[in-house]
Amino acid sequence: MAIIIADSGSTKCEWLIASPRKKQSVITQGLSPYFLSSGEIENIVRTELVSRLDKQTIDAVYFYGTGCKSPANARMVQRSLQLVFPKAEIGVSHDLMGAARGLCGDTKGIACILGTGSNSCYYDGKRIVRNSPGLGYVLGDEGSGAYLGKKVIQYYLYDTFDPEMTARFNEKYKTNAADILEKVYKKPLPNRYLASFSLFLSENRGHYMIENILEDGLTDFFTTHIQTYRETQKYPVHFVGGIAYNFKDVIMGLCSAFEMELGSVCKNPIEGLLGYHIIKN
């Protein structure tokens, strides 16, 4: 028996193919139904995933992805996957459920996503009981890569950066205001473009302006979302995603400041999801 676990954000999708004898990991571009059609999703899966798989029968595919909380979007992704894997059982759920199951398993806790986008919930070990609304990168996504990247751009375009940071920014990106605005307002996938600037934060840790952006952006996530769950006083707060993983020290400091128990912090939930589904099967 071989099963596939998929964890998809807007930027990338990680696929873990597991059989009794071995595991294989494949990275493809993200499969967001908000940005891709059914045909485009099917084509990406065939060309970027199936072409790299060993010849084996796939019995089940468990897909967790951004945008799949909408029943219509989940059905679209399921149809696309069923066309690629006609004999497999297909399960599609949203990325927040993937984070909750991968981080908490069958135990209670607060599950948080801090990647290209952001989200959070209180999970009772079986279902998501409460979810602080995720409004996307235009209206929300506090603490996410897109949110932090937007702050980097604002510091640059408003000329808030000191000369040292401005010089570092110019050296790395070799861009200008007109080009940035064009890509944000007229080009496809602006959330990924915004999130790409969060790398500037990783590369310049220690500078007070960089630390201010991180502290302010992640504090916004705590105050807007995590604090709304009264269960934070009883159960641990878990984090998943590149932003949480890369800036774990800031997360730890904020959990201490807000008197919350920090649970696990991992880059992605896929190994936890594999264990979850093996137990369930």
C-alpha positions as CSV (number, residue, x, y, z in Angstrom):
1,M,0.0,0.0,0.0
2,A,1.3,3.5,-0.9
3,I,-0.3,6.7,0.2
4,I,0.4,10.3,-0.6
5,I,0.2,13.2,1.9
6,A,0.2,16.7,0.3
7,D,0.7,19.9,2.2
8,S,0.1,22.9,-0.1
9,G,0.5,26.6,0.4
10,S,0.3,29.3,-2.1
11,T,3.9,29.1,-3.0
12,K,4.8,25.4,-2.9
13,C,3.3,22.0,-2.3
14,E,5.2,19.2,-0.6
15,W,4.2,15.6,-1.4
16,L,5.2,12.7,0.8
17,I,4.8,9.3,-0.9
18,A,5.0,6.5,1.7
19,S,4.9,2.8,1.3
20,P,6.0,0.0,3.7
21,R,9.4,0.0,2.2
22,K,10.3,3.6,1.6
23,K,9.4,7.3,1.6
24,Q,9.8,9.8,-1.2
25,S,9.5,13.6,-1.0
26,V,8.6,15.8,-4.0
27,I,8.2,19.6,-4.1
28,T,6.0,21.2,-6.7
29,Q,4.5,24.7,-7.1
30,G,1.6,25.5,-4.8
31,L,-1.9,24.4,-5.8
32,S,-4.2,27.2,-4.7
33,P,-7.7,26.9,-6.2
34,Y,-7.9,30.7,-5.8
35,F,-5.2,31.2,-8.4
36,L,-5.4,28.0,-10.6
37,S,-8.1,26.3,-12.6
38,S,-8.9,22.6,-12.4
39,G,-7.0,21.9,-15.6
40,E,-4.0,23.8,-14.4
41,I,-4.0,21.8,-11.1
42,E,-4.2,18.5,-13.0
43,N,-1.4,19.5,-15.4
44,I,0.9,20.6,-12.5
45,V,0.3,17.3,-10.7
46,R,1.0,15.2,-13.8
47,T,4.1,17.1,-15.0
48,E,5.7,18.0,-11.6
49,L,4.7,15.0,-9.4
50,V,3.6,11.9,-11.4
51,S,6.6,12.2,-13.8
52,R,8.9,11.8,-10.8
53,L,7.2,9.0,-9.0
54,D,8.4,5.4,-9.0
55,K,6.0,3.0,-10.7
56,Q,3.7,2.0,-7.9
57,T,0.0,1.8,-7.1
58,I,-1.3,4.8,-5.1
59,D,-4.0,3.7,-2.8
60,A,-4.9,7.0,-1.2
61,V,-4.1,10.7,-1.5
62,Y,-4.7,13.0,1.4
63,F,-4.4,16.6,0.3
64,Y,-4.3,19.6,2.6
65,G,-4.2,22.9,0.9
66,T,-4.8,26.6,1.1
67,G,-8.2,27.7,-0.2
68,C,-9.7,24.3,0.3
69,K,-11.9,25.4,3.2
70,S,-14.4,26.4,0.6
71,P,-16.5,23.3,-0.4
72,A,-16.4,24.3,-4.0
73,N,-12.7,24.7,-4.1
74,A,-12.2,21.4,-2.3
75,R,-14.4,19.6,-4.8
76,M,-12.4,21.2,-7.7
77,V,-9.1,20.0,-6.2
78,Q,-10.6,16.5,-5.6
79,R,-11.8,16.2,-9.2
80,S,-8.4,17.2,-10.5
81,L,-6.6,14.6,-8.3
82,Q,-9.1,11.9,-9.1
83,L,-8.4,12.4,-12.8
84,V,-4.7,11.8,-12.1
85,F,-5.2,9.0,-9.6
86,P,-8.4,7.3,-10.7
87,K,-8.1,4.2,-8.5
88,A,-7.1,6.0,-5.3
89,E,-9.2,7.2,-2.4
90,I,-8.9,11.0,-2.5
91,G,-9.3,13.2,0.6
92,V,-9.1,16.9,0.4
93,S,-9.2,19.3,3.4
94,H,-7.8,22.8,4.1
95,D,-4.3,23.7,5.2
96,L,-5.5,24.6,8.7
97,M,-6.9,21.2,9.3
98,G,-3.6,19.8,8.0
99,A,-1.7,22.0,10.5
100,A,-4.0,21.0,13.4
101,R,-3.7,17.2,12.7
102,G,0.0,17.4,11.9
103,L,0.8,19.4,15.0
104,C,-1.7,18.1,17.6
105,G,-2.6,14.7,16.3
106,D,-5.5,13.6,18.6
107,T,-4.7,16.1,21.4
108,K,-6.1,19.6,22.1
109,G,-4.2,22.7,21.3
110,I,-3.9,25.9,19.3
111,A,-2.5,25.4,15.8
112,C,-1.0,28.3,13.9
113,I,0.2,28.7,10.4
114,L,2.9,31.3,9.6
115,G,4.0,30.8,6.0
116,T,3.3,32.8,2.9
117,G,-0.1,33.4,4.6
118,S,-1.3,33.0,8.2
119,N,-4.1,31.3,10.0
120,S,-4.9,29.8,13.4
121,C,-7.5,27.7,15.3
122,Y,-8.4,25.9,18.5
123,Y,-8.5,22.2,17.8
124,D,-10.1,19.8,20.2
125,G,-8.3,16.6,19.0
126,K,-10.9,15.8,16.4
127,R,-12.2,19.0,14.8
128,I,-11.5,22.7,14.6
129,V,-13.8,24.3,17.2
130,R,-12.9,28.0,16.6
131,N,-11.0,29.8,13.9
132,S,-9.9,33.4,14.0
133,P,-10.9,34.6,10.5
134,G,-8.1,34.5,7.9
135,L,-8.7,37.5,5.6
136,G,-6.0,36.9,3.1
137,Y,-3.0,39.0,2.2
138,V,-4.9,42.1,1.3
139,L,-6.9,42.5,4.5
140,G,-5.1,40.3,7.0
141,D,-2.5,37.5,7.1
142,E,-0.8,39.2,10.1
143,G,2.6,37.7,10.8
144,S,2.8,36.0,7.5
145,G,5.6,36.1,4.9
146,A,3.4,38.4,2.8
147,Y,2.7,40.7,5.7
148,L,6.3,40.9,6.8
149,G,7.4,41.4,3.2
150,K,5.0,44.2,2.8
151,K,6.5,45.9,5.8
152,V,10.0,45.6,4.3
153,I,8.7,47.2,1.1
154,Q,7.0,50.0,3.1
155,Y,10.2,50.7,5.0
156,Y,12.0,50.9,1.6
157,L,9.5,53.0,-0.3
158,Y,8.7,55.3,2.6
159,D,12.5,55.8,3.0
160,T,12.3,54.6,6.6
161,F,15.3,52.4,6.3
162,D,18.6,53.9,7.3
163,P,21.3,54.3,4.6
164,E,22.9,51.0,5.5
165,M,19.6,49.0,5.1
166,T,18.7,50.9,2.0
167,A,22.0,50.1,0.4
168,R,21.6,46.4,1.3
169,F,18.1,46.4,-0.1
170,N,19.3,48.0,-3.4
171,E,22.2,45.6,-3.7
172,K,20.0,42.5,-3.2
173,Y,16.9,43.4,-5.3
174,K,18.1,46.0,-7.8
175,T,14.6,47.3,-8.2
176,N,12.6,50.6,-7.9
177,A,9.3,51.9,-6.8
178,A,7.7,51.6,-10.3
179,D,8.7,48.0,-10.7
180,I,7.5,47.1,-7.2
181,L,4.1,48.7,-7.7
182,E,3.8,47.0,-11.1
183,K,4.4,43.6,-9.6
184,V,2.1,44.1,-6.6
185,Y,-0.9,45.6,-8.5
186,K,-0.7,44.2,-12.0
187,K,1.2,41.0,-12.1
188,P,-0.1,37.5,-11.0
189,L,0.5,36.0,-7.5
190,P,1.3,39.3,-5.7
191,N,1.2,37.4,-2.3
192,R,4.2,35.3,-3.3
193,Y,6.0,38.4,-4.5
194,L,5.4,40.2,-1.2
195,A,6.5,37.1,0.8
196,S,9.7,36.9,-1.2
197,F,10.9,40.1,0.7
198,S,10.7,38.3,4.0
199,L,14.0,36.7,3.0
200,F,15.6,40.1,3.5
201,L,14.7,39.8,7.2
202,S,16.4,36.5,7.6
203,E,19.6,37.8,6.0
204,N,19.8,40.9,8.1
205,R,19.0,39.7,11.7
206,G,20.4,41.9,14.4
207,H,19.8,45.2,12.8
208,Y,17.3,47.1,15.0
209,M,15.0,48.0,12.1
210,I,14.8,44.4,11.0
211,E,14.1,43.3,14.6
212,N,11.4,46.0,14.8
213,I,9.6,44.7,11.7
214,L,9.7,41.1,13.0
215,E,8.6,42.1,16.5
216,D,5.8,44.3,15.3
217,G,4.5,41.9,12.5
218,L,4.5,38.8,14.7
219,T,3.0,40.7,17.7
220,D,0.1,41.7,15.4
221,F,-0.5,38.0,14.8
222,F,-0.6,37.3,18.6
223,T,-2.8,40.2,19.5
224,T,-5.2,39.9,16.5
225,H,-5.6,36.1,16.6
226,I,-4.0,34.0,19.3
227,Q,-5.2,36.1,22.2
228,T,-8.8,35.5,21.0
229,Y,-8.6,31.9,22.1
230,R,-9.3,31.5,25.9
231,E,-7.8,28.0,25.6
232,T,-4.3,29.4,25.3
233,Q,-4.3,29.4,29.1
234,K,-4.9,25.6,29.2
235,Y,-3.3,24.1,26.1
236,P,0.0,24.6,24.2
237,V,0.3,26.9,21.1
238,H,1.9,25.1,18.1
239,F,3.3,26.7,15.0
240,V,4.0,25.5,11.5
241,G,5.4,27.3,8.4
242,G,8.6,28.9,7.1
243,I,8.1,32.1,9.0
244,A,7.5,30.4,12.3
245,Y,10.5,28.1,11.8
246,N,12.9,30.7,10.7
247,F,12.0,33.2,13.4
248,K,11.4,30.7,16.2
249,D,13.4,32.9,18.7
250,V,10.9,35.7,18.2
251,I,7.9,33.3,18.6
252,M,9.5,32.0,21.8
253,G,9.9,35.5,23.2
254,L,6.3,36.5,22.4
255,C,4.9,33.3,23.9
256,S,6.8,34.1,27.1
257,A,5.6,37.7,27.0
258,F,2.0,36.7,26.5
259,E,2.3,33.9,29.1
260,M,1.5,31.1,26.7
261,E,2.9,27.6,26.6
262,L,4.9,27.1,23.4
263,G,4.3,23.7,21.8
264,S,6.1,22.4,18.7
265,V,7.4,24.7,16.0
266,C,8.1,23.0,12.6
267,K,8.6,24.0,9.0
268,N,5.8,21.8,7.7
269,P,3.2,19.4,9.2
270,I,3.7,16.6,6.7
271,E,5.5,14.0,8.9
272,G,2.9,14.6,11.6
273,L,0.2,14.0,9.0
274,L,1.8,10.8,7.8
275,G,1.8,9.5,11.4
276,Y,-1.8,10.6,11.8
277,H,-3.1,8.8,8.7
278,I,-1.1,5.7,9.3
279,I,-2.7,5.4,12.8
280,K,-6.2,6.1,11.3
281,N,-5.7,3.5,8.5
